[in-house]
């Protein structure tokens, strides 16, 4: 059985398009587009194999570059930009010290784990507000030391 070259390119385009749906990221769609266009050009013009590969390579570069530029001009805004930034999500949260803060360091309960914390000395059980992170430790301040945000 002999398969026409244009069908191979179109099958590759469909497989890459399906892979784009299954795999995270936005890259394969541009290569799939290049394969589809190569298949259509091959169907219409009948390019030799070397020409097909050159066209596919050039189109892959062009569509990927164009797609990247399009995403730079129109970034996709997330409904939750801190989704994968656990530390940033902790800023503003209240934590309870599980060890006293002595000489600026101690530990606090954060959810079901404990984190190293830095801040002014405070007793065991004190409630602290997370201000940020520094060298892997949460930077905290006592709740009473913070201005009222009302």
Secondary structure, DSSP 8 states (H G I E B T S, - for coil): ----HHHHHHHHHHHHHHHHHHSSSSSHHHHHHHHHHHHHHHHHH---HHHHHHHHHHHHHHHHHHHHHHHHHS----TTTTTT-HHHHHTT-EEEESS-BBTTEEEEEETTEEEEEESS-B-TT-EEEEEEEETTEEEEEEGGGS----
